[in-house]
Amino acid sequence: MLLFLYTLLLFHYLQTKVNTLCRMMGDPKHPLLSKDGEVTIGGIFAVHSKLTLSSFEFTEKPQPLSCSSVNLRDFRMAQIMIFAIEEINRSESLLPNVSIGYQIYDNCGSRLFSMNSTMALMNGQEFAAEDRCNGQSLIHAIIGESESSATVILSRTTGSFKIPVISQSATCDCLSNRKDYPSFFRTIASDYHQSRALAYMVKHFGWFWVGAVNTDNDYGNYGMNIFLNTAQEEGICVEYSVKFYRTETEKLKKVVDIIKQGTAKVIVAFLTSFEMNSLFEQLSIQNITGLQMIGVEAWITAKSLITPKSFRFLGGSLGFAVRKINVEGFSDYVIKEFWDTAFPCSQTERNSFQYALNCSGYQDLLPVKNYNEDVPEQRYASNVYKAVYAVAHSVHSLLKCREQEGCDKGLTIQPQQVVEALKKINFTVKFGDHVWFDSTGGAVAQYEIVNWQQDSDGSIQFKPVGYYDASLPPDQRFVLNTENIIWAGHVPHIAFYIFKGRPVCCYDCIPCAEGEISNETDSNNCRQCPGEYWSNAQKNKCILKAVEFLSFTDVMSIVLVFFSLFGAGLTVLVAILFYIKKDTPIVKANNSELSFLLLFSLTLCFLCSLTFIGRPTEWSCMLRHTAFGITFVLCISCVLGKTIVVLMAFKATLPGSNVMKWFGPAQQRLSVLAFTLIQVLICVLWLTISPPFPHKNMKYYQEKIILECHLGSTIGFSAVLGYIGLLAVLCFILAFLARTLPDNFNEAKFITFSMLIFCAVWITFIPAYVSSPGKFTVAVEIFAIVASSFGLLLCIFAPKCHIILFKPEQNTKQHLMGKAPTKSN
């Protein structure tokens, strides 16, 4: 035992001493922009906004995913990140002798690419054959992503490895949970503050009747939830709260229909710029104007929304924006230095092979080389700038840097150390902002309130008309200049009257519920319609409910009638054929009288199904169930008689047997009559005590009445079915016993098959009958009748008809008795 334990301990020790050999799975993903350094900062931005997927036909290796449509906002974020890193590398006071490198990936606005970029940042691009995994990340921090949902994925992926993630624009309040996201930080405030500020602004203007729409993701759902809770606290009524995602075209159309049909003219839009652009397009298509849009930082200053016709629909929009801060030197860097140093190709190489090799993937970025008009509106640029400096200050403290002495390069920095250092930073950047992270990893809430206005030249400007600063005392946080605001067509006022005894949010006229009406204007309550009535489309009048039953005009009824008549016709044809061939041995076998009686009863079985179709009446309800019970017993009695004849005929062939005189033709007729009379007696008792009757079923459907035949006595119906089942089981047992009798044409075999089908159909019928609603209950019963009738007809008579019509040489007594001479070879 001790030897075994020592062996286990030795094995464990050897395993912990050996590093795992690293192996790259698939093709490596390379960064869009990169530079080597002693400290590496990763970045993930949506430099492109559209991802083109290759076809996955699995006939060849899929081509790499391609991106298109430059997203200028995120491209500027990548530029400001490089700008800040270059600025720090030139600094003599911050990380004086340490160089910072970067690896910036383009996620193309795709969760798939984002995950791919995250794994590439953590693992690197390639491994040599001798490389071994040491569990250390190649980067010290990641800046990104731009959207909250993508940042949630990034933070959950890197959280286990304690790699710090600093986002410049992910505002979802969900990311404030330090238990789930212990290594997440952001240089922007949580939406908790913005959502509450939205409610305060709506209340400030006296808008107590508003609509709400949000993006269906973490950002929109969390933000809207906080707004709705705050709005309720402040006495604001929300007429509707709807949501959609950028790929949900049909859902977006429904949202626009709700906005169009609603009475609220003030819309709180907690959307990203992508969803806002989709909403704006639909508003334009349906020409919906006059709405006062209240926006959030994600779209209120988005340049992508500015089009020649956007002011007609979004003019006067009011909302919170990230403060606009001019980062000194960035504008010049964007035009000059970035393209000469950080950009991986140069226009001077345009005609060379090297240019084609290096720059083919960057050609769509070159058109923005000389464009810098958007730089002053890049409100998130300062957040990226502060994020880079936050990492630099953290590393500075970890390397124990001194301005004159430099940094201790002998120290190894782990990402988790950077996480702890970030929690303690406290510094001021060159444009005066104080940078530190609160207990949730977020920054202080400071917003600019902007208004969409149009200049004399027709250009749209985002004019500041106030601010919100959570760092100030409560009575000084919210400041608005209402005189400078341009409204959406007119100044919105409270669109309702306040009634005594009603909530401050008044009430709006809403349609009555289904089954209720109100024929009074401004009625407080709706009136319930009587039992057999239902409300009309206008909810102002009670009308008779629609009555449903299986009528002859239904498509389902037409199909069932066709098969019923087809079965009856086919049975008559078989009877005619048997009558013509009544003198042949195969018809005479097993008593031809029983065969004709069986065909007659099968015809009745097919026809009795027709009594189930049509409007139920007292007579039709009684007829359909009794006709069904009696005809099927007559049918099974004939089959039972034929089975007994087969058994008796075999017994009669034994020496000295006199059994056939006890079951001759007279006894056969009497047995069929006796079995049938028992069923007739059961039906008479059922009809006398508690007969079936027409019933209006108003429980299954509220809006319509199912007209059906109530069974009256459930015991009576069960007795009818039970007696049929008893005879069928008895017939099956006798036929099964006679299946091996020495006949070339043993009718007991066919009777066995017919009874198997008969029993299977009716066993299946019971659960289907109980679970089927309305007229389908009747349809199931008809189907069972027709199916079981076809089973009896085909199994018993089809083999005989086949011999009569196609093999007449076998229609001899010798062949039936197995005495036909065999052919010699």
Secondary structure, 3 states (H helix, E strand, C coil): CHHHHHHHHHHHHHHHHCCEECCCCCCCCCCCEEECCCEEEEEEECCEEEEECCCCCCCCCCCCCEEEEECHHHHHHHHHHHHHHHHHHHCCCCCCCCCEEEEEEECCCCHHHHHHHHHHHHHCCCCCCCCEECCCCCCCEEECCCCHHHHHHHHHHHHCCCCCEEECCCCCHHHHCCCCCCCEEECCCCHHHHHHHHHHHHHHCCCCEEEEEEECCHHHHHHHHHHHHHHHHCCCEEEEEEEECCCCHHHHHHHHHHHHHCCCCEEEEECCHHHHHHHHHHHHHCCCCCCEEEECCCCCCCHHHCCCCHHHHHCCCEEEEECCCCCCCHHHHHHCHHHHHCCCCCHHHCCCHHHHHHHHHHHHHHHHCCCCCCHHHCCCHHHHHHHHHHHHHHHHHHCCCECCCECCCCCCCCHHHHHHHHCCCCEECCCCCEECCCCCCCCCCEEEEEEEEECCCCCEEEEEEEEEECCCCHHHCEEECHHHCCCCCCCCCCCCCCCCCCCCCCCCCCCCCCCEECCCCCCCCCEECCCCEEECCCCCCEEECEEECCCCCCHHHHHHHHHHHHHHHHHHHHHHHHHHCCCCHHHHCCCHHHHHHHHHHHHHHHHHHHHHCCCCCHHHHHHHHHHHHHHHHHHHHHHHHHHHHHHHHHHHCCCCCCHHHHHCHHHHHHHHHHHHHHHHHHHHHHHHHCCCEEEEECCCCCCEEEEEEECCCHHHHHHHHHHHHHHHHHHHHHHHHCCCCCCCCCHHHHHHHHHHHHHHHHHHHHHHHHHCCCHHHHHHHHHHHHHHHHHHHHHHHHHHHHHHHHCHHHCCHHHHCCCCCCCCC
